[in-house]
Amino acid sequence: RENFAEGRRPPCLGVEGDEAPRKPRKAVKPMSSPDPSPSPAEEWDAGEMGCGDLVLELRLRLSRLAPGGELRVLARDPGAPEDIPAWCRLTGHALVESKPPLYRIRRKES
């Protein structure tokens, strides 16, 4: 039992003395996402981190994800549009989306 003062109901439960039965609510269908891809497992704002530090941190963050997991990265370094795709090709991780400064990387399966 809730700890309400005797005879008083909170406003969310209706007006005092309103004892009319309420209609059952209809089941609500979940909204479908326009983008069928799964949401990223992790997000990271790399800021203006440069090439060497950027790829070392990418390696560390992807190693924490399960195989097939995704990392969404915000990288504003001017070299990132070249560095991130090249790093993905070299390491075997999939660059799912590249819309600088946003990137989505899927960890390789093994």
C-alpha positions as CSV (number, residue, x, y, z in Angstrom):
1,R,0.0,0.0,0.0
2,E,1.3,3.4,-0.9
3,N,1.9,5.9,1.9
4,F,-0.8,8.4,1.0
5,A,-2.8,10.4,3.6
6,E,-6.1,8.6,4.3
7,G,-8.7,9.4,1.7
8,R,-6.3,11.4,-0.6
9,R,-5.2,10.2,-4.0
10,P,-2.4,11.6,-6.1
11,P,-3.6,13.5,-9.2
12,C,-2.2,10.8,-11.5
13,L,-4.8,8.3,-10.1
14,G,-7.8,10.5,-10.9
15,V,-10.0,12.9,-9.1
16,E,-10.9,12.0,-5.6
17,G,-14.2,10.2,-5.5
18,D,-13.9,9.2,-9.2
19,E,-14.6,5.5,-8.9
20,A,-15.7,4.9,-12.5
21,P,-14.1,1.9,-14.0
22,R,-11.4,2.7,-16.5
23,K,-11.2,1.2,-20.0
24,P,-8.3,-1.2,-20.5
25,R,-5.5,0.3,-22.6
26,K,-4.8,-1.0,-26.0
27,A,-1.5,-2.7,-26.6
28,V,0.9,-0.3,-28.3
29,K,3.1,-1.5,-31.1
30,P,6.7,-0.6,-30.8
31,M,7.8,2.0,-33.4
32,S,9.9,0.6,-36.2
33,S,13.2,2.4,-36.8
34,P,13.7,3.8,-40.3
35,D,17.3,2.5,-40.1
36,P,17.2,-1.3,-39.8
37,S,20.8,-1.6,-38.6
38,P,21.4,-2.3,-34.9
39,S,22.3,0.6,-32.6
40,P,26.0,0.9,-31.9
41,A,27.2,-1.0,-28.8
42,E,29.5,1.9,-27.8
43,E,29.9,5.6,-28.8
44,W,33.1,7.5,-28.6
45,D,33.9,11.2,-29.2
46,A,37.5,11.2,-30.3
47,G,37.6,15.0,-30.7
48,E,40.6,16.1,-32.7
49,M,42.8,13.2,-31.7
50,G,45.4,12.6,-34.4
51,C,46.3,9.5,-36.4
52,G,48.6,7.6,-34.1
53,D,46.6,8.1,-30.9
54,L,43.3,7.7,-32.8
55,V,44.1,4.3,-34.2
56,L,45.6,3.1,-30.9
57,E,42.4,4.1,-29.0
58,L,40.3,2.6,-31.8
59,R,42.1,-0.7,-31.3
60,L,41.6,-0.7,-27.6
61,R,37.9,0.3,-27.8
62,L,37.1,-2.3,-30.4
63,S,38.9,-5.0,-28.5
64,R,36.4,-4.5,-25.6
65,L,33.5,-5.2,-27.9
66,A,32.1,-8.6,-28.7
67,P,32.8,-9.8,-32.3
68,G,30.3,-8.2,-34.6
69,G,29.8,-5.3,-32.1
70,E,29.8,-1.7,-33.4
71,L,31.5,1.4,-32.4
72,R,30.2,4.8,-33.4
73,V,33.0,7.4,-33.5
74,L,33.0,11.1,-33.8
75,A,36.4,12.2,-35.1
76,R,37.1,15.8,-36.1
77,D,40.8,15.4,-36.9
78,P,41.4,16.6,-40.6
79,G,43.1,13.3,-41.3
80,A,40.4,11.1,-40.0
81,P,38.5,10.7,-43.3
82,E,41.7,9.0,-44.7
83,D,43.0,7.4,-41.5
84,I,39.9,5.5,-40.3
85,P,39.1,3.8,-43.6
86,A,42.7,2.8,-44.1
87,W,43.0,1.5,-40.6
88,C,39.8,-0.6,-41.1
89,R,41.2,-2.1,-44.3
90,L,44.5,-3.0,-42.6
91,T,42.9,-4.6,-39.6
92,G,39.9,-6.3,-41.2
93,H,37.2,-4.4,-39.2
94,A,34.3,-3.2,-41.3
95,L,33.7,0.5,-41.9
96,V,29.9,0.3,-41.9
97,E,29.3,4.1,-42.3
98,S,31.6,7.0,-43.1
99,K,30.0,10.4,-43.0
100,P,32.8,12.6,-41.6
101,P,33.0,13.4,-38.8
102,L,30.8,10.4,-37.9
103,Y,32.0,6.8,-38.5
104,R,30.5,3.4,-37.6
105,I,32.9,0.5,-37.3
106,R,31.9,-3.2,-36.8
107,R,34.4,-5.4,-35.1
108,K,35.6,-8.3,-37.1
109,E,34.3,-11.7,-36.1
110,S,37.6,-13.2,-34.9
